Amino acid sequence: MKNVLNIATLLFVVIANSLAHGDKLKIANANAAFEIGGVVVTAGETYRGELKVPSGDDEVESFIPITVHNGNDAGPVLSLIAGIHGSEYSSILSMQKLAGLIDPAKLSGTLVIVHIANMPAFTGRTIYFGPDDLKNLNRSFPGDINGTITERIAFILKREVIMRSDYLIDIHSGDANESLGPSYSAYYAEAGGEMVFEESRRIAIAFGLETIVQFAGSYDSVDDAIYTGAQAVTLGIPAIDIESGELGKFGDQYVGPIIDGARNVMRELGMIAGDPELPANPLFISNRTRVFSNHDGIFYADRKVKTGNYITAGTRLGIITDYHGNELETIVAPSAGVLLILFGTPPVNKGDNVVVIGRISESGC
Ligand SMILES: [Zn+2]
């Protein structure tokens, strides 16, 4: 107690001296305490803990590990969410590293790191869907506290993380069955109103990846905004999506750009010192074309094509066979563009999105 009193006295003297010298800026910039999940994190402190996801009719409960660095000085609340899809490991491992690189004493604002949003999918090693209810967390917003486990996770993420954020970055990689390249940042170019898409665009560029995808469309209500980022922008919170990684890989070439990008955005927002390293020649992709499988079976990607290639309409991308090897379907590019995603493992189900092609924006922005 004595030490606390001494510090309080010292602070009083410092503040009184500052006031005497007209230095009001320092006081105006002092950060407030930050509350999350019923925990109060004081300015200049780091909290490592978890958000509880309560049990429901399914009797499944879960938790969401988080780190909160609440800076000494005031600034925006930036939230980084990893592991919405539990087998997208580069997002998860990049946040493990980033959490140890931030010093709240040198931070303005608050950094919220969600280490693994979808713990059931991570521990269950599933792609796309949670193992308990077979729902996709990135199609489950705004969530429902009385719903299934995935819907309850979405509800907690919305209430505790999204609603407390000034900016949001939802980090993905191609899922464990997807080849994906190049890594890109993406923003909602039409949703949430002008301030929201301008600010989203600003942090999408500041992240520093050379490829930037513009998501089309907006949402009539938060109930329609089923994606993590869409939920945020519809609530008026600038947000971007990151894709860096593929096929369950987590090498430095995927993890490094996520760590660098997160710090670039923090520099852009004035949360840490320095200027962001902006992309030298950003390539904007304004539209995406998807190809869906018409059959259950086995997918064989064409070995001559690679994600990141520019392909023309009609390019053969792979075939689907039945379980005896008889060809059922040839997958062909319906339009020209950059091949962003191509299935990279054999199982394919009717209705699966096996290919994504990005059309390069002609206006370049
Ligand atoms: Zn994902």
Residues whose N, C-alpha, C, O or C-beta is under 5 A from the ligand:
A	BS01	ZN	H85 E88 H172 S173
